[in-house]
Amino acid sequence: MCDKEEVLPGGNVNEVVRIGNNVHRTTKWSSFVHDLLRHLEKQGFEGAPKFIGIDHSGREILSFIPGEVPGNQYPDFKPYIWSDQALIQSAALLRRYHDAVQGFATASIQSEAAHHSRTPGEWDDEVICHNDAALYNIVFKDEVPVALIDFDLAAPGPRIWDMVYMLYTSVPLASFAIDSTTGTSIPYRSEYHAADRTHRISLFFKSYGVAPPPNMKVWTIRRIEALCDTLTTGAAQGNKAYQRMIDEGHVAHYEKEIQFLQAHFEEWYR
């Protein structure tokens, strides 16, 4: 008797279903990503799904990681997801991932992995960046971040590239703030929220285990600019999901976010 398909939350770009103990994803699967997941498994890194194979429908098969994935309701999540403890543990999870991919090499890296960091020089190509390390791509178990999912955008880049995106989405450094009692978004107000952002930025870097870089504002803005470029370039190349996201206002939103970061970043970090 075949297990029924259970549609999982998320899947902004791909359809994701659970069948038994595995996840099947309708995606343009990448041998580079599969090599990366195999490497992580060999390294004993448990914070990522295992690559199982390809099913008869051409879908990617990954191991199912039990827990709660916030999904596409960002930023309106349960309050615990926005807690200081969740931020500290997310930073530690990202550090473990970056350490686990040290030394990873694959023949498919040049042909398939686009360089999403777009940042030649400085800390170029230190690790394989996840490139979408955010709360909506983290599995929580018993309110603890235990795994990263959705490695479709993984590519070589500097550690800071993943770090500033996790900071932007998880502190958050966005034009909204979080009501700690409800977990819902509210308008950012400097007099109420700036000091907390400074505190949470410090918690993140302490947990990750490095000193905050002096040019973090530049990196953060560059990262959001690259997100806009990824969507517009992908849509121009025929990616319907990216075009839908543009039509829904994602690029316009992030362009306004860049203006917000330029205006307010020094309130939290100098």
Backbone as CSV, one residue per row, in Angstrom:
resi,resn,N_x,N_y,N_z,CA_x,CA_y,CA_z,C_x,C_y,C_z
1,MET,0.833,-1.197,0.000,0.000,0.000,0.000,0.870,1.250,0.000
2,CYS,0.633,2.172,-0.907,1.443,3.371,-1.038,1.033,4.413,-0.006
3,ASP,2.010,5.113,0.542,1.718,6.218,1.450,1.118,7.374,0.668
4,LYS,0.201,8.086,1.298,-0.410,9.242,0.660,0.556,10.419,0.664
5,GLU,0.365,11.315,-0.309,1.171,12.523,-0.371,0.566,13.586,0.541
6,GLU,1.411,14.181,1.356,1.000,15.272,2.245,1.723,16.538,1.808
7,VAL,0.981,17.533,1.361,1.589,18.790,0.933,2.152,19.506,2.153
8,LEU,3.427,19.921,2.061,4.085,20.592,3.171,4.042,22.101,2.980
9,PRO,4.054,22.868,4.081,4.037,24.327,3.961,5.321,24.839,3.337
10,GLY,5.265,26.058,2.810,6.419,26.625,2.126,6.252,26.442,0.636
11,GLY,7.330,26.060,-0.025,7.250,25.810,-1.453,6.893,27.048,-2.251
12,ASN,7.558,28.174,-1.955,7.283,29.406,-2.688,7.629,29.260,-4.160
13,VAL,8.618,28.423,-4.447,9.055,28.192,-5.826,8.736,26.775,-6.275
14,ASN,8.854,25.796,-5.367,8.665,24.390,-5.713,7.525,23.773,-4.909
15,GLU,6.859,22.763,-5.498,5.869,22.001,-4.749,6.598,20.966,-3.912
16,VAL,6.257,20.895,-2.632,6.931,19.998,-1.703,5.888,19.112,-1.033
17,VAL,6.073,17.784,-1.107,5.145,16.856,-0.469,5.926,15.850,0.362
18,ARG,5.268,15.331,1.384,5.850,14.267,2.191,5.183,12.955,1.837
19,ILE,6.000,11.922,1.614,5.515,10.567,1.394,6.282,9.666,2.356
20,GLY,5.601,9.188,3.386,6.283,8.393,4.400,7.323,9.221,5.131
21,ASN,8.562,8.733,5.140,9.645,9.431,5.829,10.505,10.259,4.890
22,ASN,10.005,10.473,3.683,10.767,11.230,2.696,9.993,12.438,2.195
23,VAL,10.723,13.399,1.670,10.156,14.593,1.046,10.437,14.524,-0.449
24,HIS,9.414,14.781,-1.255,9.564,14.791,-2.714,9.345,16.221,-3.193
25,ARG,10.296,16.738,-3.952,10.249,18.135,-4.380,10.246,18.226,-5.895
26,THR,9.281,18.963,-6.432,9.237,19.237,-7.865,10.149,20.418,-8.129
27,THR,11.336,20.153,-8.628,12.322,21.208,-8.818,13.290,20.808,-9.917
28,LYS,13.966,21.784,-10.461,15.045,21.502,-11.402,16.246,21.070,-10.569
29,TRP,16.302,19.774,-10.259,17.305,19.298,-9.321,18.712,19.463,-9.870
30,SER,19.640,19.597,-8.950,21.022,19.918,-9.273,21.960,18.862,-8.707
31,SER,22.826,18.322,-9.545,23.804,17.355,-9.049,24.769,18.028,-8.073
32,PHE,24.998,19.329,-8.243,25.836,20.068,-7.297,25.231,20.045,-5.894
33,VAL,23.939,20.355,-5.794,23.276,20.353,-4.490,23.257,18.946,-3.905
34,HIS,23.039,17.948,-4.746,23.029,16.568,-4.253,24.409,16.168,-3.735
35,ASP,25.461,16.568,-4.447,26.819,16.316,-3.958,27.055,17.016,-2.622
36,LEU,26.539,18.231,-2.510,26.690,18.987,-1.264,26.001,18.271,-0.104
37,LEU,24.775,17.802,-0.318,24.048,17.104,0.743,24.742,15.796,1.120
38,ARG,25.302,15.099,0.136,26.068,13.880,0.439,27.292,14.219,1.292
39,HIS,27.960,15.308,0.934,29.130,15.739,1.702,28.752,16.033,3.151
40,LEU,27.654,16.761,3.338,27.215,17.095,4.693,26.912,15.836,5.503
41,GLU,26.294,14.862,4.858,26.000,13.597,5.541,27.291,12.895,5.951
42,LYS,28.282,12.870,5.045,29.559,12.230,5.358,30.281,12.938,6.499
43,GLN,30.075,14.242,6.589,30.709,15.019,7.655,30.002,14.855,9.001
44,GLY,28.874,14.148,8.996,28.123,13.969,10.226,27.285,15.169,10.612
45,PHE,27.062,16.066,9.648,26.229,17.241,9.908,24.768,16.832,9.812
46,GLU,24.055,16.935,10.912,22.665,16.485,10.960,21.668,17.607,10.711
47,GLY,22.171,18.807,10.444,21.287,19.945,10.259,20.885,20.196,8.826
48,ALA,20.763,19.142,8.032,20.330,19.261,6.641,19.683,17.946,6.222
49,PRO,18.765,17.978,5.261,18.182,16.720,4.780,19.213,15.880,4.042
50,LYS,18.984,14.588,4.011,19.846,13.680,3.255,19.262,13.478,1.861
51,PHE,20.139,13.410,0.866,19.687,13.144,-0.498,19.452,11.648,-0.659
52,ILE,18.231,11.272,-1.087,17.857,9.865,-1.245,17.930,9.431,-2.705
53,GLY,17.422,10.268,-3.606,17.416,9.908,-5.021,16.395,10.724,-5.791
54,ILE,16.010,10.200,-6.962,15.015,10.832,-7.832,13.881,9.834,-8.040
55,ASP,12.624,10.278,-7.882,11.510,9.342,-8.031,11.102,9.184,-9.493
56,HIS,10.092,8.335,-9.757,9.686,8.013,-11.119,9.094,9.214,-11.843
57,SER,8.711,10.248,-11.074,8.168,11.463,-11.691,9.234,12.535,-11.883
58,GLY,10.475,12.180,-11.593,11.563,13.135,-11.740,11.717,14.086,-10.571
59,ARG,11.021,13.787,-9.471,11.118,14.653,-8.301,12.311,14.254,-7.429
60,GLU,12.914,15.238,-6.835,14.001,15.025,-5.897,13.455,14.407,-4.612
61,ILE,14.151,13.394,-4.078,13.739,12.756,-2.830,14.768,13.073,-1.753
62,LEU,14.295,13.653,-0.653,15.139,13.988,0.480,14.548,13.370,1.739
63,SER,15.376,13.193,2.751,14.863,12.692,4.023,14.000,13.757,4.686
64,PHE,12.954,13.316,5.371,12.082,14.231,6.102,12.677,14.503,7.474
65,ILE,12.748,15.771,7.846,13.249,16.159,9.163,12.061,16.571,10.022
66,PRO,11.739,15.818,11.067,10.582,16.150,11.904,10.751,17.505,12.585
67,GLY,9.660,18.212,12.718,9.691,19.497,13.392,8.737,20.479,12.741
68,GLU,8.903,21.727,13.072,8.041,22.801,12.574,8.841,23.734,11.673
69,VAL,8.332,23.970,10.464,8.930,24.931,9.542,7.984,26.121,9.445
70,PRO,8.442,27.331,9.796,7.546,28.491,9.771,6.879,28.720,8.428
71,GLY,7.607,28.466,7.327,7.000,28.558,6.000,6.796,29.971,5.512
72,ASN,5.769,30.156,4.686,5.589,31.408,3.954,4.785,32.467,4.691
73,GLN,4.549,32.295,5.986,3.817,33.316,6.740,4.731,34.437,7.234
74,TYR,5.992,34.395,6.863,6.959,35.407,7.293,6.419,36.807,7.020
75,PRO,6.539,37.706,8.018,7.230,37.556,9.300,6.330,37.213,10.485
76,ASP,5.088,36.870,10.232,4.140,36.622,11.327,4.240,35.178,11.798
77,PHE,5.206,34.932,12.696,5.480,33.603,13.222,5.112,33.534,14.706
78,LYS,5.186,32.323,15.245,4.981,32.157,16.683,6.058,32.933,17.445
79,PRO,5.729,33.488,18.603,6.690,34.332,19.325,8.039,33.674,19.597
80,TYR,8.068,32.363,19.888,9.339,31.732,20.234,10.343,31.796,19.089
81,ILE,9.854,31.841,17.858,10.744,31.880,16.698,11.525,33.192,16.653
82,TRP,10.968,34.232,17.260,11.629,35.543,17.299,12.385,35.765,18.610
83,SER,12.528,34.762,19.427,13.190,34.926,20.720,14.700,35.068,20.557
84,ASP,15.348,35.639,21.567,16.807,35.728,21.554,17.435,34.343,21.485
85,GLN,16.847,33.384,22.188,17.411,32.038,22.200,17.364,31.409,20.815
86,ALA,16.270,31.605,20.092,16.177,31.066,18.736,17.212,31.713,17.822
87,LEU,17.455,33.010,17.994,18.470,33.703,17.193,19.860,33.159,17.495
88,ILE,20.165,32.990,18.764,21.465,32.453,19.171,21.678,31.061,18.585
89,GLN,20.668,30.220,18.669,20.790,28.850,18.169,20.821,28.797,16.647
90,SER,20.141,29.721,15.983,20.189,29.786,14.519,21.584,30.173,14.050
91,ALA,22.210,31.125,14.744,23.578,31.520,14.406,24.539,30.353,14.585
92,ALA,24.353,29.589,15.656,25.204,28.427,15.900,24.998,27.358,14.829
93,LEU,23.749,27.167,14.400,23.448,26.214,13.332,24.133,26.630,12.037
94,LEU,24.075,27.913,11.705,24.729,28.403,10.494,26.237,28.194,10.574
95,ARG,26.825,28.444,11.735,28.264,28.233,11.900,28.623,26.767,11.699
96,ARG,27.831,25.858,12.259,28.111,24.430,12.083,28.021,24.042,10.613
97,TYR,27.042,24.602,9.909,26.925,24.319,8.479,28.155,24.816,7.728
98,HIS,28.546,26.056,7.963,29.711,26.604,7.267,30.968,25.788,7.549
99,ASP,31.140,25.362,8.782,32.309,24.549,9.117,32.252,23.193,8.421
100,ALA,31.048,22.638,8.278,30.899,21.314,7.663,31.197,21.325,6.170
101,VAL,31.004,22.465,5.502,31.239,22.510,4.053,32.670,22.896,3.708
102,GLN,33.500,23.141,4.702,34.901,23.429,4.432,35.521,22.233,3.713
103,GLY,36.236,22.493,2.648,36.885,21.416,1.916,36.006,20.705,0.922
104,PHE,34.732,21.114,0.793,33.841,20.472,-0.172,34.303,20.780,-1.586
105,ALA,34.349,19.759,-2.413,34.719,19.927,-3.820,33.892,18.969,-4.649
106,THR,33.471,19.424,-5.823,32.681,18.583,-6.714,32.909,19.004,-8.150
107,ALA,32.872,18.053,-9.054,33.083,18.365,-10.463,31.975,19.226,-11.034
108,SER,30.801,19.200,-10.411,29.658,19.942,-10.949,29.631,21.396,-10.512
109,ILE,30.582,21.798,-9.675,30.499,23.126,-9.083,30.610,24.239,-10.122
110,GLN,31.467,24.076,-11.115,31.643,25.139,-12.098,30.489,25.216,-13.072
111,SER,29.950,24.080,-13.471,28.922,24.081,-14.503,27.539,24.431,-13.990
112,GLU,27.266,24.179,-12.718,25.897,24.344,-12.233,25.712,25.439,-11.195
113,ALA,26.735,25.735,-10.404,26.546,26.640,-9.270,26.849,28.071,-9.664
114,ALA,25.816,28.874,-9.820,26.008,30.298,-10.067,26.585,30.940,-8.815
115,HIS,27.392,31.961,-9.003,28.012,32.637,-7.873,27.061,33.710,-7.376
116,HIS,26.198,33.352,-6.436,25.157,34.272,-5.982,25.701,35.408,-5.130
117,SER,26.947,35.281,-4.637,27.442,36.332,-3.753,27.809,37.596,-4.516
118,ARG,28.248,37.476,-5.760,28.593,38.640,-6.579,29.547,39.575,-5.842
119,THR,30.490,39.016,-5.103,31.369,39.844,-4.287,32.823,39.433,-4.452
120,PRO,33.437,39.666,-5.607,34.840,39.306,-5.774,35.718,40.073,-4.796
121,GLY,36.788,39.423,-4.347,37.681,40.057,-3.398,37.216,39.844,-1.974
122,GLU,37.846,40.531,-1.035,37.575,40.436,0.391,37.548,38.971,0.830
123,TRP,36.369,38.453,1.245,36.292,37.073,1.738,35.755,36.132,0.659
124,ASP,36.189,36.258,-0.546,35.576,35.546,-1.664,35.668,34.027,-1.511
125,ASP,34.535,33.355,-1.717,34.468,31.893,-1.817,35.102,31.157,-0.633
126,GLU,34.761,31.576,0.573,35.243,30.868,1.762,34.552,29.525,1.933
127,VAL,33.262,29.492,1.646,32.438,28.314,1.919,31.435,28.134,0.780
128,ILE,30.582,27.111,0.909,29.402,27.019,0.058,28.260,27.679,0.821
129,CYS,27.886,28.873,0.393,26.799,29.579,1.070,25.470,28.871,0.820
130,HIS,24.609,28.881,1.816,23.249,28.387,1.635,22.480,29.324,0.717
131,ASN,22.678,30.617,0.899,22.098,31.685,0.074,20.611,31.936,0.295
132,ASP,19.999,31.251,1.245,18.629,31.575,1.658,18.436,31.144,3.109
133,ALA,19.472,31.387,3.917,19.450,30.970,5.320,18.612,31.959,6.116
134,ALA,17.354,31.627,6.299,16.398,32.506,6.963,15.443,31.656,7.789
135,LEU,14.675,32.295,8.643,13.768,31.569,9.532,12.822,30.645,8.788
136,TYR,12.378,31.061,7.607,11.416,30.247,6.860,12.056,29.014,6.239
137,ASN,13.375,28.894,6.311,14.066,27.702,5.827,14.779,26.964,6.959
138,ILE,14.246,27.094,8.153,14.796,26.400,9.319,13.725,25.482,9.907
139,VAL,14.137,24.282,10.282,13.254,23.353,10.986,13.472,23.537,12.487
140,PHE,12.389,23.780,13.200,12.430,23.898,14.659,11.833,22.631,15.275
141,LYS,12.514,22.106,16.272,11.998,20.959,17.016,12.051,21.298,18.498
142,ASP,10.912,21.216,19.168,10.817,21.621,20.571,11.336,23.046,20.751
143,GLU,11.008,23.892,19.773,11.342,25.319,19.771,12.836,25.592,19.611
144,VAL,13.575,24.602,19.124,15.017,24.743,18.900,15.304,24.586,17.409
145,PRO,16.092,25.488,16.793,16.468,25.318,15.387,17.387,24.106,15.228
146,VAL,16.972,23.138,14.413,17.755,21.909,14.286,18.290,21.673,12.882
147,ALA,17.731,22.333,11.862,18.174,22.037,10.499,17.848,23.177,9.547
148,LEU,18.684,23.289,8.525,18.426,24.153,7.381,17.833,23.312,6.263
149,ILE,16.919,23.881,5.491,16.360,23.196,4.328,16.434,24.121,3.119
150,ASP,16.088,23.579,1.949,16.031,24.325,0.692,17.392,24.882,0.302
151,PHE,18.233,24.020,-0.243,19.590,24.376,-0.644,19.694,24.713,-2.132
152,ASP,18.577,25.002,-2.780,18.572,25.205,-4.228,19.518,26.306,-4.690
153,LEU,19.731,27.326,-3.871,20.557,28.467,-4.267,21.995,28.362,-3.776
154,ALA,22.359,27.239,-3.181,23.702,27.087,-2.615,24.772,27.322,-3.672
155,ALA,25.819,28.041,-3.285,26.903,28.374,-4.208,28.089,28.895,-3.413
156,PRO,29.277,28.891,-4.017,30.451,29.414,-3.305,30.291,30.889,-2.963
157,GLY,30.817,31.270,-1.821,30.753,32.666,-1.412,31.380,32.864,-0.048
158,PRO,31.379,34.097,0.455,31.938,34.382,1.776,30.935,34.092,2.885
159,ARG,31.423,33.705,4.044,30.549,33.424,5.180,29.608,34.588,5.477
160,ILE,30.134,35.819,5.363,29.348,36.993,5.731,28.098,37.124,4.875
161,TRP,28.119,36.547,3.674,26.963,36.625,2.769,25.741,35.953,3.388
162,ASP,25.944,34.772,3.958,24.861,34.085,4.671,24.539,34.778,5.990
163,MET,25.564,35.270,6.645,25.368,35.861,7.965,24.491,37.105,7.900
164,VAL,24.765,37.999,6.941,23.976,39.238,6.895,22.535,38.959,6.478
165,TYR,22.324,37.918,5.668,20.941,37.619,5.288,20.170,37.023,6.463
166,MET,20.837,36.169,7.231,20.167,35.651,8.421,19.894,36.775,9.412
167,LEU,20.826,37.705,9.552,20.593,38.863,10.416,19.413,39.687,9.914
168,TYR,19.402,39.974,8.619,18.339,40.800,8.046,16.963,40.179,8.282
169,THR,16.874,38.867,8.114,15.573,38.202,8.222,15.228,37.777,9.643
170,SER,16.226,37.652,10.529,15.994,37.052,11.842,16.101,38.018,13.009
171,VAL,16.797,39.157,12.836,16.852,40.114,13.952,15.493,40.752,14.199
172,PRO,14.768,41.261,13.226,15.134,41.516,11.835,15.736,42.915,11.685
173,LEU,16.359,43.147,10.509,16.881,44.471,10.181,15.994,45.155,9.154
174,ALA,14.779,44.717,9.054,13.846,45.185,8.028,13.073,46.413,8.499
175,SER,12.190,46.892,7.647,11.405,48.092,7.950,10.252,47.808,8.900
176,PHE,10.101,46.564,9.292,9.124,46.214,10.318,9.875,45.733,11.558
177,ALA,9.208,45.741,12.676,9.720,45.146,13.907,8.750,44.045,14.325
178,ILE,9.064,43.361,15.417,8.240,42.239,15.870,7.681,42.525,17.260
179,ASP,6.389,42.321,17.405,5.749,42.360,18.716,6.103,41.060,19.433
180,SER,6.902,41.150,20.472,7.425,39.947,21.122,6.346,39.107,21.799
181,THR,5.211,39.692,22.084,4.150,38.933,22.754,3.301,38.123,21.780
182,THR,3.182,38.609,20.543,2.335,37.930,19.557,3.115,37.319,18.404
183,GLY,4.361,37.783,18.174,5.143,37.307,17.039,4.763,37.954,15.723
184,THR,3.894,38.942,15.752,3.438,39.593,14.520,4.247,40.857,14.243
185,SER,4.215,41.290,12.993,4.997,42.451,12.575,4.275,43.752,12.899
186,ILE,5.068,44.758,13.258,4.574,46.099,13.528,5.543,47.087,12.888
187,PRO,5.144,48.323,12.641,6.057,49.294,12.031,7.282,49.549,12.915
188,TYR,8.447,49.672,12.279,9.679,49.978,13.002,9.653,51.414,13.500
189,ARG,10.038,51.599,14.780,10.185,52.929,15.361,11.519,52.972,16.103
190,SER,12.364,53.890,15.705,13.725,53.950,16.234,13.765,53.970,17.748
191,GLU,12.910,54.787,18.368,12.976,54.964,19.812,12.593,53.698,20.577
192,TYR,11.864,52.803,19.937,11.438,51.567,20.590,12.286,50.349,20.203
193,HIS,12.822,50.337,19.006,13.386,49.101,18.464,14.883,49.129,18.171
194,ALA,15.500,50.300,18.077,16.907,50.371,17.681,17.818,49.656,18.679
195,ALA,17.633,49.897,19.957,18.506,49.290,20.965,18.402,47.765,20.955
196,ASP,17.203,47.250,20.744,17.023,45.800,20.699,17.742,45.201,19.493
197,ARG,17.743,45.911,18.382,18.460,45.408,17.202,19.965,45.362,17.460
198,THR,20.491,46.394,18.103,21.908,46.387,18.458,22.226,45.175,19.331
199,HIS,21.382,44.915,20.295,21.556,43.775,21.204,21.517,42.455,20.449
200,ARG,20.572,42.296,19.551,20.414,41.028,18.838,21.534,40.812,17.817
201,ILE,22.014,41.875,17.205,23.174,41.750,16.314,24.369,41.221,17.101
202,SER,24.582,41.770,18.295,25.684,41.321,19.143,25.526,39.857,19.537
203,LEU,24.314,39.449,19.891,24.060,38.048,20.242,24.395,37.118,19.084
204,PHE,24.022,37.518,17.882,24.252,36.677,16.706,25.742,36.435,16.496
205,PHE,26.533,37.508,16.464,27.959,37.345,16.179,28.675,36.604,17.303
206,LYS,28.249,36.830,18.528,28.849,36.095,19.642,28.577,34.607,19.508
207,SER,27.368,34.239,19.122,27.027,32.831,18.964,27.731,32.213,17.763
208,TYR,27.816,32.961,16.671,28.509,32.440,15.483,29.998,32.281,15.766
209,GLY,30.543,33.191,16.565,31.931,33.048,16.983,32.932,33.894,16.237
210,VAL,32.479,35.014,15.663,33.391,35.940,14.990,33.047,37.366,15.408
211,ALA,34.005,38.265,15.199,33.754,39.674,15.479,32.910,40.277,14.360
212,PRO,32.013,41.182,14.672,31.222,41.843,13.626,32.131,42.622,12.679
213,PRO,31.892,42.553,11.377,32.735,43.278,10.425,32.424,44.769,10.444
214,PRO,33.412,45.620,10.175,33.168,47.062,10.195,32.274,47.547,9.063
215,ASN,32.219,46.782,7.976,31.452,47.208,6.797,30.160,46.411,6.628
216,MET,29.517,46.079,7.731,28.326,45.227,7.653,27.179,45.900,6.902
217,LYS,27.066,47.209,6.999,26.007,47.899,6.259,26.157,47.664,4.764
218,VAL,27.378,47.781,4.262,27.637,47.574,2.833,27.263,46.161,2.428
219,TRP,27.674,45.178,3.237,27.365,43.780,2.922,25.862,43.523,2.933
220,THR,25.172,44.086,3.901,23.731,43.840,4.016,22.983,44.417,2.825
221,ILE,23.306,45.639,2.459,22.645,46.258,1.306,22.986,45.513,0.027
222,ARG,24.245,45.120,-0.109,24.658,44.363,-1.293,23.896,43.046,-1.384
223,ARG,23.664,42.442,-0.228,22.939,41.158,-0.214,21.499,41.332,-0.686
224,ILE,20.818,42.386,-0.264,19.435,42.605,-0.687,19.389,43.017,-2.156
225,GLU,20.378,43.769,-2.604,20.463,44.097,-4.033,20.607,42.830,-4.868
226,ALA,21.418,41.884,-4.387,21.606,40.624,-5.110,20.321,39.809,-5.151
227,LEU,19.527,39.891,-4.091,18.232,39.211,-4.083,17.340,39.755,-5.190
228,CYS,17.312,41.067,-5.335,16.539,41.679,-6.425,17.067,41.224,-7.782
229,ASP,18.391,41.191,-7.921,19.000,40.765,-9.186,18.647,39.314,-9.510
230,THR,18.654,38.455,-8.486,18.318,37.045,-8.698,16.907,36.897,-9.246
231,LEU,15.967,37.633,-8.676,14.578,37.548,-9.126,14.409,38.103,-10.533
232,THR,14.972,39.264,-10.805,14.789,39.880,-12.125,15.510,39.093,-13.214
233,THR,16.708,38.610,-12.918,17.444,37.815,-13.906,16.741,36.495,-14.164
234,GLY,16.304,35.840,-13.099,15.598,34.573,-13.260,14.312,34.726,-14.044
235,ALA,13.563,35.794,-13.766,12.320,36.038,-14.506,12.602,36.291,-15.975
236,ALA,13.666,37.034,-16.263,14.031,37.323,-17.651,14.433,36.058,-18.401
237,GLN,14.907,35.064,-17.650,15.306,33.790,-18.255,14.156,32.787,-18.308
238,GLY,12.959,33.235,-17.925,11.782,32.386,-18.056,11.321,31.689,-16.801
239,ASN,11.892,32.026,-15.650,11.467,31.402,-14.402,10.113,31.980,-13.999
240,LYS,9.066,31.173,-14.130,7.706,31.660,-13.878,7.473,31.988,-12.403
241,ALA,8.088,31.210,-11.518,7.919,31.470,-10.086,8.512,32.824,-9.714
242,TYR,9.682,33.129,-10.270,10.301,34.427,-9.998,9.477,35.558,-10.603
243,GLN,8.922,35.324,-11.795,8.083,36.355,-12.407,6.841,36.601,-11.558
244,ARG,6.277,35.537,-11.010,5.118,35.693,-10.138,5.469,36.507,-8.900
245,MET,6.632,36.250,-8.353,7.061,36.995,-7.172,7.259,38.472,-7.492
246,ILE,7.787,38.763,-8.673,7.924,40.164,-9.091,6.555,40.803,-9.244
247,ASP,5.638,40.074,-9.880,4.275,40.592,-10.075,3.589,40.852,-8.734
248,GLU,3.934,40.053,-7.732,3.353,40.222,-6.399,4.008,41.355,-5.603
249,GLY,5.059,41.938,-6.179,5.673,43.105,-5.552,6.928,42.857,-4.744
250,HIS,7.546,41.672,-4.882,8.715,41.356,-4.069,9.893,42.281,-4.357
251,VAL,10.194,42.506,-5.632,11.337,43.357,-5.970,11.086,44.790,-5.520
252,ALA,9.898,45.288,-5.763,9.557,46.646,-5.321,9.692,46.767,-3.803
253,HIS,9.278,45.720,-3.094,9.403,45.717,-1.630,10.863,45.809,-1.214
254,TYR,11.725,44.984,-1.816,13.124,44.970,-1.407,13.859,46.236,-1.820
255,GLU,13.447,46.858,-2.893,14.042,48.144,-3.260,13.746,49.194,-2.187
256,LYS,12.554,49.152,-1.620,12.215,50.050,-0.508,12.992,49.668,0.754
257,GLU,13.225,48.363,0.925,14.006,47.910,2.074,15.437,48.440,2.009
258,ILE,16.002,48.483,0.822,17.351,49.027,0.656,17.383,50.489,1.090
259,GLN,16.374,51.250,0.707,16.285,52.646,1.130,16.185,52.743,2.653
260,PHE,15.421,51.844,3.252,15.286,51.823,4.712,16.631,51.531,5.372
261,LEU,17.359,50.542,4.866,18.663,50.196,5.425,19.638,51.359,5.306
262,GLN,19.629,52.023,4.178,20.518,53.170,3.990,20.217,54.277,4.996
263,ALA,18.953,54.436,5.339,18.542,55.522,6.230,18.729,55.196,7.710
264,HIS,18.625,53.915,8.086,18.527,53.578,9.511,19.651,52.705,10.058
265,PHE,20.515,52.157,9.228,21.458,51.140,9.694,22.328,51.626,10.854
266,GLU,22.773,52.881,10.799,23.647,53.401,11.852,22.944,53.511,13.206
267,GLU,21.629,53.382,13.224,20.915,53.391,14.506,21.203,52.122,15.313
268,TRP,21.588,51.044,14.620,21.814,49.759,15.291,23.276,49.352,15.282
269,TYR,24.042,49.883,14.327,25.390,49.347,14.119,26.285,50.421,13.506
270,ARG,27.432,50.658,14.142,28.394,51.643,13.625,29.786,51.052,13.612
